[in-house]
Amino acid sequence: METAGLSLSRDSAVPLSEQIYRGLRAAIGDGRLPAGGKLPSSRRLAAALDVSRNTVTAAYELLVAEGVITVRSGTAPRIAETLPQPPAAVPEVPQPARPALSQRGQRAAANPWAATRRIAGGRLEPGTPALDCFPRDAWGRCLRRAARTIPSAGLFYDQPSGLIVLKEVLARYLAAERGVRARADTILITPSTQASLSLLATCLADPGDTVWLEDPGYLGARAAFDTAGLRIAAMPVDDHGADVSAMAAGAMPPRLIYVTPSHQYPMGARMPLPRRLALLETARRAGAVVLEDDYDSEFLFEGRPVAALQGLAEGAEAIYLGTFAKSMIPGLRLAYMVVPQPLAAPLSAAQRAAGLYAGAIPQAALADFIDGGHYRAHLKRIRALYQTRGRYLAGTLRAALGNRVQVADPVGGVQLAARFAQSVDDRRLADAVNADGFGVAALSAYALDADARGLVIGFASATQADAAACVAAVAAALDAQRSG
């Protein structure tokens, strides 16, 4: 009885206390240790088993918690007269059917955006900045300083539209660099441009309203508008960006017009000033709100960007959207929008209701990073790198593929569009190239009505070796299609 019939294994992965508990529980359950009987004290059992008293005590405590034994001070543990019965088996019930998605949920689940993002982290994935060039040391100092100095109020829930310190810094920066008319109280900080678009799609339009969208155009915008139940009208894109004059006279009047005028996504065109003014006039006449997504204007390689639409708007409503996903890192999860004054409060309230907050400490750190000159220095450094990498990729494509490809040196940004003949199955082409992990996207995936065939290829994070390897894979895949 000194060991209560227990045998312990010192080599087992099961802790000794658990072995003691299991052994006693089994012996009590099958009657080898009778109900009402006594067990050795924790000290005696520990000595008999050559373990610490705490090990035995832990096992006894589990048995006490289950009502299997009782322990009173000064007496040996006693097995309960009536042992607790195991719970009755729960009858099996058929698994319920998966809850049905709403129509909005079905639209969100079926959006085509995911089709272009199957190789997350690919070396030449569109929209990917040079992560290895991110100034970690300077950012780390700003982040640590923000964590030490941010006021307690900044750590609470009461600033859904963002920290005032960042909004003030952004207002100055945008006025100087982009000609945007902004005040701190008209800027809303969000976790991403996608969050901004989703908020605007649900707050500024009703299901069934029409949005004019560039064709080909940004799939994230299409996903946001489609999920919100909006009707999407394709707006043709040419070498000068979106062309509102090409919209048929019978086209549904828009409630929203989404454009990327500084660097059209994915084709890369810059919208000239006359076309910008024409777009604003069209919006004014229709009573539409222009959503200007200025996602990467920091990377214009030559000259200065044309003034932002928002700064040109007179009598038309324009909302300016920006992000730090390209100029900093996607994982920062910070973006912003500049909205007309009457919309600031209601959109902030909707932002709170949707929980679309951005982190307070990264916001404070970013304000410090910009104000301290680190942001401009970082942009200057990587702008030159991106220009070199973009030109190398475009030149390598032309050299390897000749007249099979149409591709110009990029004027800015972090990706380019390479166009092929209509006979090329660009989705099959992208799949073949991505078998090697490059992450390129089929141009046709971005199109609504446009006959676009090609590849959208990121270059910002691509070394010359990466670019050359990708072009070789493209050439091989094109040859395989032609011979097949």
C-alpha positions, -999 to +999 in steps of 0.1 A: +000+000+000+030+023+005+032+028-033-006+024-038+002-001-066+018+026-087+047+021-111+063+052-126+083+056-158+111+082-155+116+082-193+080+090-202+070+124-216+041+123-192+049+143-160+053+122-129+024+140-112+001+131-141+013+095-140+004+093-103-030+109-109-038+085-137-027+055-118-047+063-087-077+073-107-077+040-126-071+019-095-100+036-077-122+034-107-118-004-111-120-012-074-083-021-067-084+008-042-118+004-025-143+032-019-139+046+016-104+033+019-073+054+029-044+065+008-008+071+020-001+106+031+016+128+005+049+126+024+048+087+027+038+082-009+065+106-021+091+087-002+079+054-014+079+065-051+112+086-047+096+118-060+091+152-044+062+157-021+049+185-044+046+160-072+023+138-051+004+169-038-003+180-074-018+146-082-039+145-050-052+180-057-065+168-091-083+139-074-098+162-048-110+186-075-128+156-092-144+145-059-126+112-059-107+117-026-110+140+004-081+154+023-083+168+059-055+183+078-037+158+101-054+127+085-046+105+056-064+111+023-096+090+020-113+077-011-148+089-014-176+065-004-196+073-036-175+080-066-186+106-091-202+090-121-188+098-156-210+120-177-236+103-198-226+099-234-239+128-255-260+115-283-246+123-317-265+150-336-262+156-373-238+185-381-259+216-390-256+229-425-231+258-428-249+291-423-259+305-456-241+336-468-260+367-475-260+381-510-234+405-499-213+377-484-215+358-516-203+388-536-174+393-512-164+356-513-166+355-552-146+387-559-118+383-585-092+400-564-078+368-549-071+354-583-042+378-588-027+372-553-021+335-554+017+338-550+018+361-519+053+373-513+064+365-549+096+382-560+079+401-588+044+405-573+027+437-584+024+464-557+053+451-537+079+476-525+116+468-518+112+455-483+149+451-479+154+488-483+130+498-455+149+520-430+144+497-400+168+516-377+152+550-382+117+535-380+126+516-349+138+547-331+105+565-340+085+535-329+102+533-295+099+570-290+062+569-298+057+540-273+074+560-246+058+594-252+023+589-266-003+605-243-027+581-225-056+596-244-040+583-276-042+548-264-079+547-259-109+542-283-119+578-287-100+587-319-114+565-347-103+590-374-067+590-363-042+608-341-043+646-345-005+647-346-003+625-377-032+643-394-015+677-389+018+663-403-001+648-433-020+680-440+013+700-443+030+672-464+001+668-488-003+705-494+034+709-502+039+677-522+006+671-540-014+704-538-041+687-518-064+710-498-064+694-464-068+702-428-064+679-399-101+678-394-108+666-430-083+637-428-093+602-417-066+576-410-076+540-419-058+506-418-057+505-457-070+519-489-092+488-491-108+498-458-112+534-471-129+522-503-152+498-484-163+526-460-169+550-489-188+525-510-213+518-482-216+554-469-217+574-502-238+550-524-267+526-520-270+491-535-279+495-572-261+528-576-235+531-604-198+535-600-176+543-630-144+522-627-113+522-649-110+493-673-086+477-668-085+488-632-077+480-596-093+448-585-094+459-548-117+488-558-139+465-579-141+441-549-152+469-525-178+483-549-192+449-559-194+437-523-214+469-515-239+460-543-230+488-567-234+485-604-200+488-621-197+506-654-164+502-673-145+534-681-120+529-709-083+535-703-059+546-730-024+560-730-036+590-710-055+572-684-093+570-678-113+586-706-147+599-694-155+612-728-156+576-741-185+568-718-216+562-740-243+589-738-267+563-724-244+552-696-259+552-662-251+584-643-225+577-617-228+581-580-190+575-576-161+577-601-130+559-591-097+568-608-059+565-604-049+596-624-013+600-612-002+565-623-031+544-637-033+510-622-023+487-638-014+503-671+008+531-657-006+561-677-005+596-663-037+616-668-029+650-683-044+682-669-071+688-696-085+653-690-085+658-652-105+690-656-129+672-680-134+644-654-142+669-627-167+687-648-184+654-657-186+646-620-200+680-611-228+677-637-237+642-625-235+651-588-210+623-584-181+620-560-147+614-574-125+589-555-089+597-564-066+569-554-031+583-554-015+551-543+021+556-555+027+591-568+058+593-545+075+573-572+074+595-602+108+591-619+109+623-639+094+658-633+067+666-607+033+649-605+004+667-620-017+685-593-040+662-575-076+662-587-088+670-552-068+703-553-083+712-587-119+704-578-141+735-579-178+728-574-172+690-576-167+666-547-134+648-547-120+625-521-082+619-520-070+585-509-034+576-500-015+548-485+019+540-470+018+504-482+040+513-512+062+541-499+068+523-465+057+486-461+024+469-466+025+455-430+024+490-415-014+490-422-017+528-424-036+547-451-057+579-452-083+599-470-090+636-473-127+642-474-150+673-478-156+690-445-193+680-443-185+643-447-157+642-420-179+637-390-204+612-405-176+591-420-157+591-387-188+579-370-192+551-396-155+543-392-161+538-355-191+516-361-172+494-385-141+492-362-118+505-390-092+519-366-055+522-372-030+515-345-022+546-323+015+539-317+024+533-354+005+565-362+025+585-337+057+569-350+048+578-386+042+614-377+077+615-361+092+597-391+077+622-416+084+653-395+120+642-388+128+641-425+132+603-426+103+598-450+116+622-477+151+608-474+137+572-478+117+582-509+147+599-525+168+568-520+144+542-532+130+563-561+163+561-579+165+523-572+130+517-585+137+537-617+168+515-623+150+483-617+120+493-637+140+502-667+161+470-665+129+448-664+114+467-694+146+465-714+151+429-706+115+421-718+120+439-750+154+423-757+142+388-750+107+390-766+112+415-794+079+423-812+060+398-791+057+423-763+047+459-759+063+475-729+076+510-722+100+521-695+078+528-665+073+565-656+069+556-619+055+531-595+065+496-585+051+475-613+047+477-651+023+462-676+037+441-705+011+436-733+009+406-757-011+396-787-048+388-782-040+351-791-020+347-759-038+331-729-023+354-703-039+336-674-023+303-684+009+323-690+009+337-655+003+303-640+033+289-659+056+317-648+044+316-612+053+279-610+087+294-602+073+317-575+075+350-593+039+362-584+031+380-617-006+387-626-025+383-658-035+416-672-069+403-684-078+396-647-080+434-642-103+440-672-141+443-673-148+449-710-113+457-723-095+432-745-063+432-725-037+404-727-004+406-709+013+404-675+015+429-646+050+425-631+064+441-601+100+453-602+106+473-570+118+443-550+134+425-580+172+422-584+186+420-619+189+383-615+153+380-604+141+401-634+162+381-659+150+348-645+113+360-647+118+372-683+133+338-692+103+321-676+079+343-696+098+336-729+097+298-722+060+299-714+052+319-745+071+294-766+052+266-750+019+282-758+029+288-794+041+253-799+012+238-781 
